[in-house]
Amino acid sequence: QEIDGGPWCQLPNGLVIKDAIADIALQQVLTRAKEFDVIATLNLNGDYLSDALAAQVGGIGIAPGANINYDTGHAIFEATHGTAPKYANKNVVNPSSVILSGEMMLRYMGWTEAADLIIQGVTGAIRAKTVTYDFHRLMEGATKLSTSQFGDAIIAHMGEEAEEDVEAVQYDQLVERFTELFEAGSEKTAEFARVAMEKAREQLTAAGAFSEEQGKRLKSFLERDFGHMAASFSEEAMEKLNPSRLGAGAVASLASVFRAAGELFANVAEKADQVRTCRSGEITSAGTLTCVSCGYEIHMKRTGRVPPCPKCHATQFRKSY
């Protein structure tokens, strides 16, 4: 079947299988990482791919690992790296791979609060540039810590208030400007909405709110969320889309647009039905994300970044309101 530029195999459940020769896969996994979801390969090429991807996030010292049997539910969590005898008893290595493997284990067991604290602690320590030697050599102005000191830094950052995601704030700004432009216009059509989106992006880019590239990325998220909500919109859903009960941020603004526009957005909904998915790492408005792989639901109360599935670690979700 012709899918995404190639004769790929699509199963009845919608799963698409694409084959690739090893040399191209090793290149594209670095240059087009977002196009990959699950990679099925043999052990040798799997080792090459996993270490190359680990380097993208700072090295194998921070990459966690999981071996999960989804039929039995049995799972083993371990660091992705091997042993390093020359560093034994020197208190210098980065413990993040083991710690984050433990975080994945806790999340798999359903202990999400403990897992979230670990993520908060590790993120805070790295953001503060208080790191072990491997990260220290990659960062300007960083403070080099021992293994045990880095562990103490992680614990110290666990109690901090989580910083607001800058891109999520920028997205809310874009949606708010779009809403102002749309509501000020005399037309209430899907085409005018698209024009208003582009105008909002141009205005905020010119004002220095974000770069040209960031603006285009944020606008693509807005178009996606706009389509999601259009697909959810109907006369029977008017009360459901009441901004007062949907959550904070962008979703409330979008809901007010739809309540004003009525069924003129039916054509948007039809086009959106095929792309009502979000992926981990993307920004989206408040709503319910349902994991495509296992059905687990994540309830987002405000604009934020889509996480991996806490249950199965998949990266693709269907969005509803």
N, C-alpha and C positions, 0 to 999 in steps of 0.2 A: 504494500500500500504506500502511496506517495504521501509522506508525512515529513514536514520540516526539511524539505530538500533531498529526501532520500527514500528508497524503497524499504522502509523499516517494517518490522512485525508489530502489529497492534493486537493485543489479546482482547477478548470480549469484555473484560472488566476495565478496559481503557489503558492498561499498562502498555507502554511502548518500549520495545527492545531494539537497541541500536548496537551494531557490532562495530569494532574499530581495531585496526592493527596497532600493535604495542607502541611503535615509535610515534605515531600520530597522537595516540592517547596520552602519552607522556608529555607531549607538547601542549595539547589542548587542555589538559587538566590544570595547567598553570596559566594559560592565556585566556581560557574560557571556562573557568571553574564553575560558574553559575549554571552551565548547561548540563552538569553532571548531578545525579541524585544518588543512585546506588550503582556501584561498580562491581560486577562479578568477574573475577579473574583468578588465575592460578597463583600459587604462593610467591614465586619469584617476582613476577611483574607486580603483584600486590605489594610486596616489600618496597619495590622501587617507587611505586605510586604513592604509598602512604608516607614514606620519608620525604619525597619531594613536596607533598602537600604540607607536611609538618614544618618544613622550612619556611613556608609562606606565612606561618603564624609565629615564627620565632625559633623553631627547631623542635627536635623530638623531646627536649626537656620539658615541654609544656603540653605535649599532645597526649591525651588520655586514650585508653583502649577498652573495648568491650567485646566479648564473645558471647552472643545471645542465641539460645535455641528458642525460637518463638513458638514451636510446637509444644515443648515441655515446660517452658518458662524458666528453665535453668539458665544461669548466666555467670560468667566469670569476668571480673573487671581487673585490669592490670595496666601498668605503664607500657607504652609502645616501644620504649628503648630496652636495650639489654643491660648487662652489667658493665661497670668500668672499674676494674680492680685497682688501677693506678690512683683513683680518687677515694679509695676505701679509707674510712676513719679520718678523713681530712676536713669534713664538715664544710664542703664548698659547693656541692652539686645542687642543681635546681630540683626541688621536690615536687614541682607542679604537676608533672605527669602522673605521679602516684596520687597526689591530692585530688586532682580533677577526675581521675578514674574512680576514686572514692565518692566524689560528687555525683558521677553518673550512676554509681551503685545505689546511693541514697535515693536519687530521683526515680530510679527503676523500681525501688521498693515502696515508693509513694511518700517518702520523707522529704517532701519538697521544701519545707521551711529550712531544714538543715542544709539541703543542697543549695538553696538560694543564698544562705549565709556564706558558704564557701566561695561561691562565685563573687559575691560582694567583696569578700576579703581579698581574694586573689586579684580581682580587677583593681581594687583600691591600692594595693601595694605596688602593682605595676604602674598604675597611673601616677603615683607619687614618685616614681623612679627609684624606689628602694627595692633592689633586685639582686639576684645572684650573679656570679661572674659572667655567665653566658649572655645574659641580657645587658649587663653593664657595658660590655664592649660594643654593643649595638646602639646604645643611647648616649646622647650628649647630656652632661650634667647629672648623671645618675649616681646614686650611692650604692657601693658594692656591699652586700651582706653575705654572711655565712648561711648555710642551710638552716640552722636553728634560728638565726636572727630573722630570716625571711619568713619562717613559720610564725614567729612572734608578730611580724608586721602584718601578716594575713589576719591573725586573730584581732589585732588592734583595729583593723579596718572593717571588721564585721559589724561593728556597732554604728557605723556611719550612716547618715541619711543618703540614700541612693541619689546620685546626680541625675538630673533630667537629661534625657537624650537630646542633644542639640538638633539633630535632624528632625526629631519629632516636633520640637518647638517650631522649627522652620516650616514644617508641613502645615501645622496649625495656622501659621501666619499666611501661607499661601491660600489655604481654604477660606480663611476669613476675608482676605482681599477679593478672592473670586466671588464669594457670597455677596459682598458689598457691590461689586460691579454688576453681578447678575440681577440683584434686586433693584438696582438703580435704572436698569434698562427697561424699555417698553415691551420688548419681546420676551416671551417665556418659551423659547424653543430649544431643542437640543443643539442646533447649530450655533445659536447665540451663546449657549453655555460653553461650547468649545472655544469660541472667540474670547469669551470672558476669562477662561482658564489661561489662554496664551497671553492675554493682556495683563493678567495678574502676575504671571511669571516674569514678563518683561519689566513691569514696574518695580517689583521687588529685587530683581537682578540689578536694575539701574540704581536702586537705592542702597545697594551693597548688602542686602539681607543674606544673599548667598551667591555663589559663582554661577556662571552660565551653565556649566556642566551639572552642578547641584540642582539648579532650577529645572533643567530638563528631566532629571531623575525624579524630583519631587512632583513635577507635573504628571509624569507617567503613573505615579502612585495615585494622584488625584483622579486621573482618568479611569483607573482601575476601580477605585472606591466608588466613584460616580456611577460606573456601570453596575457594580455590585448592588448599590442601593436602588438603581433603576429597575434591576431585575427583581428586587424584593417589593417594589412599589405596586400597589393596587388599591382600589377603592376600599376593600375590606381591611387593608393594612394602614389606613390613615391614622388610627389611634396608636397602632404599634410604632409608627414612625414619629410620634410626638417627641420633639427634642427634649422635653423635660424628663423623659424616662429612658433615654438611650445611652447616657453617659456624657463625659466631658470632652471638650475639644472639637476636632474637625467634624465628627459625626453629627453633632447637634446642628452645626451650620449647614451641612449637606441636607439634613432632614428638613430644615426650614425651606431650603430651595425646592425640594420635591413637593412639599405641602403647598407651596405657591404655584408650582408649575403644573400640577395635575397630571393627566394622562398624556400630555404632549410628549412625554419621555418614553412612551411605549417602544418606539423604534430603538432607543438606546438600550432598553432592557433586552430586546431580542438579540442585539449584537453582543451584549455583555454575557449572555447565558453561557457562551462557550468558554469564557475566560474568568469565571468566578473563583479564581484561586489566588492564594497568597503564598509566598515562599519565605522561609526563615531568612532573616536579615533585612527584609523589606520593611518600610514604614506603612502602617495602616491605621485607620480610625478605630474607635471603640466598636465592639461587636463580638460575635462568637466565632471562633475558629475551630473547625472540625478537621482533625487529622484524616487525610485521604487514606492512609495506610491502616490505621487501627480504630478510627472513630472517636478518639479521645477529644474532649472539648476544652478549649481555653477561652475563658471569658475576660476580654479586655475591657476595662472600665474607662479607658481614655486612650488617646493617640499614643502609639508606641511601636517598638520594633518587634516583628514577629519572631518568637523563639523557636527552637527545635521542639518537636513533640516530647513532653516530659516522660511519656510512657514508652514510645518505641524509637524516639530520636529521628523520626522522619522529618522532612522539611517542607512538605506541601500540604496546604489546608484549603478547605472550602469556607467561604465567608458568609455569615448570615447576621441578621439584626434582631 
